[in-house]
Amino acid sequence: MFWSANYIVVRELKCLLKEENVTLTQVLEADDILQECKADNKDLIQFLTRPDILAELITLITEEPPKNVELSSQYRHANIASEVLTSNLSMLRDRLSMEATQMNRLCDFVNKDPPLNPLLASYFSKTIEMLLERSPKQDWYLHHIVCLHVLDMFKSRRDFLPNLLRHISTSAISDTFNCFLHLGSPFNKIILEWLDEHQFLESLIQIICGTYDHEEALAATTPAPELAPEPTTEPAPCKLDSNHNAEADTAPAPPPEGTRHATLYI
């Protein structure tokens, strides 16, 4: 027969995507899924950018696989999911960067206690790099929008950088910091200000000296409680004594400006 094996596989994937209840597992099992990603298969992209499927992809690359699965197959789907996420699909990158729920799920990976699973850490790092690096298919304007969204998400998570720091001995997490530091203008300025805000260099020195305290670092990045507004009081009514001197009916006058004490709500 003149039908090639590749043609049969592609037909199988296309048929799968037309099924109403097709699952991500079935799609990841297709032998030619990565080739179809590179070919910008529209049906495949539409499937992968569904919110529920995107959530499954992030879960696969950040959560430990079930223990009841054979060791040789435990990370099979996680590995393919990572390859799909980092296959330079512009629409997939854009959708992920805009999905706050999935970005938070991705950031939550470094909330775990050390040591991180090195394989999952590599998937995490590759995904972060994919979000921040410009792909050949991505125009300049869209790249800037995605980067700004991603960096804003990282900065809004006050615990993200301290959690990254405590895992810096994991090779993949070091790669993530390397990616941050090699971003071009104008993002390098945003990154440097962010690192400085979290006392990055001081924390690195503490890590080298073995004195880094993760809880203390988290506390240092927590915004201070707001000052309670001072109550506004009307001037105290006065009365005249027998010598026609003014006398206040209330307590003595407040201390000079600059010496008042504000109340903290804790």
N, C-alpha and C positions, 0 to 999 in steps of 0.2 A: 504493500500500500504506500501511497505517496504522502499520507498524513504524517506529519512530524509529531514527536512526543510533546514538544513545546506547544504546538497548536492544540492538542488534546487537553493539556493542563489549563491553558488560557480559557478554553471553552468551559472547563469544569468550574473555574473561578467565576466566570461570567454567569453561569447558570446558578451558582450558589448565591450570588448577589441579587438575583431576581426572586429568590425564595422569600416568602413573607417572614418566616421565623428563623432566618439564618443567624447563627451565633458567631461571636468573635473567635471562639475556639475553632470552628469549622473554617473560617477565613484564614486564620493563622496556619492551619494545617495545609493549605494550598501550597504546592511546591514552588509556584512562580509568583508568589505575592510580592516579593521585593522587586522583581522585574516590572510588575504591573504598577508598583508605586513610582518607579523611575519613569514609566511611560505615561504617568499622570492619568491613569484610568479614572474617568469621572465617576462612574458608579462606585468604585472602591473608595475614592476620596469622600464622596457623599456618605458612605457607610461609616468610615473611620471618624468623621467629624461630628457624628451624632453624640449628644451629651452623654448618653449611657455607655456608648462604646469608648469614648474618650476616657471616661471614669475607669472602665475596665483596663484600658491600656496603662494608665498611671498606677493602678493597683498592682498590676503584674510586675512593674519595674521597681516598686517600692515595698512590697510586702513579701514575707517569706512564703515559699510555696508549701503546699500541704505535705506533711511528713509521710503520708501513706502512699505517695507516688514514688515510683522507682527513681533511684538517685540519678540514673542516666537521663531521665526525662523531666526531672524536677524543674529545671530552668529553661527547658526548650521553648515554651511559650513566652517566658519573660525575655529571653534573648531575641526572639523574633519581634516581640512588641517594641523592644528598644530599637531594633533596626528600622522598624516601620516609623517610629516617632522621629528618628533622626535621618530619614531618607530625603530630606529637603523638599517635602511637600509644603508649598507655601500656604495653602489653605489650612492645613493641619496646624502649622506653626501659628498662624494668625488666630485661629479659633482657640487654641490652648492658651495663648497669651491673654486673651480677653475673658477667659473663664476663671473667675475668681475662686470658685469652689475647687477646680482641678489644680490651680496654681497653689492654693493652700494645702491641698493634699500632697502635692510634690514637695513643698517646703517642710511639711510635717515629717518627712523622712529623716531629717537630721535631729528631730526631737528625741530620737532613741538614745539609750545609754551606749557608751563605747564598749566594745569595738563594733563598728558597723560591718555588716556583711560586705566584703570587698567587691563581690560581683554586682550586688544591687547598687552599691556606691558608684560603681563605674557606669551603670545605666543612668543613675541620677545625674552624674557629672556630664555625661554626653548629652542628656536632654537639656540641661542648663546652657551648655555651650551652643547647642542647636538654636535655642531661643535668642541668644545674643549675637551670634555670628551671622553675617550676611551670606546668603546662599547665591549661587550664580543666577538662579531664577527670580530672585527677589530684587525689586527696584529700590533705589536709595530711600525714597520717601516712606515706603512701607516698612523698610528695615528700621528707620528711626522711630516710627510709631510703635512697633513691636518692642523694641529695646526700652523705650520710655515706659511702656506699660509694665514690662517685666521688672525693671529697676524700681519703679514705684511700688510694686507689690512687695519686693524684697525689703525696701525701706519701711513700708508700713508694718512689717512684722518685726517688732522690737526684739524678738528672741532669735531671729534667723541668723544674724551674724555671730552672736555668742555661741549658738549651737554649732555653726560651721567651724568655729575656732576650736572647740573642744574635740573635733574629729579631724583636725588638720594633719595628724599623723597617718591618717588613711590616705594612700596615694591618690585616689580619685578625687578626694576633697581638696588636696593640694593643687590638683589640676584645675579645679573650679576657681580657686583663688588666682591661679595663673591666668585663667581666662578673663577674670575681672580686671586684672592689672594690665592686660594687653588690649583692652578696648580702645578704639580710636576716639577722636574728638567728635562730639562734645561729651561723650559718655564717660571718658576718663576723669573729667572734672567731677562729675556726679559721684563716681566711685570713690575718688580720693576724699571728697567731703564726707561721704558715708563712712568710710573707714576711720577717718579722723574723729568723727562724732562718737564712734564706739571705741576710741583709744586702741586702735588696731596694733600699732607698734609696741605700745606698753604691754598689751596682752600677749603678743608674740614673745617678748622678753620674759614675761612671767611663765609662759609655757616652757621655754628653754630652761629656765631656772627651777622649774617644778613647783612654782608658787601660784599658778593660775587657779582661780576659784570661779567656777562656772556660775554658781548661785550669786556670787558678788558681782560678776559681770552683768548678769541679768538685772540685778537690782539697780546697777548704775545706769542702765538704759531705760529704766522705767520712769516715765514722766513724773515730776514732783507733784504732790497734791496741790490743788489750787488754793490760793489764799481766800479766806472768807471775807466778803465785803464788810467794811466797817459800818456799823449802824449810824444812820444820820439822825442827829438829835437837834431839836430846836433850842435856841438860846434860852438859858434858864431865866425865869422871871425874877426881877430884882425888886427890892423894897428899900425905902429910905429909913435910916435910923434917926435918932433924935438930933444928930449933928448933920443931917442931910447927906450922909455918905451912902453910896450904893452898896447893898449887901445881897449876895446870891442866895436863893432859897435851897440850892442843891449843893452837891459835893464840890470840892475845889476844882479849879480849871484843869483841863487835860495837860499833860506834859508838852513841852515844845515839839514842833514838827520834827520828825526824824527819830523820835525816841519812843513812838507808840509801838505796841506789840500786836501783830496780827494773829488771829486764831487759825490753826490748821485743822482741817477736817481729815482725819486719818481713818 
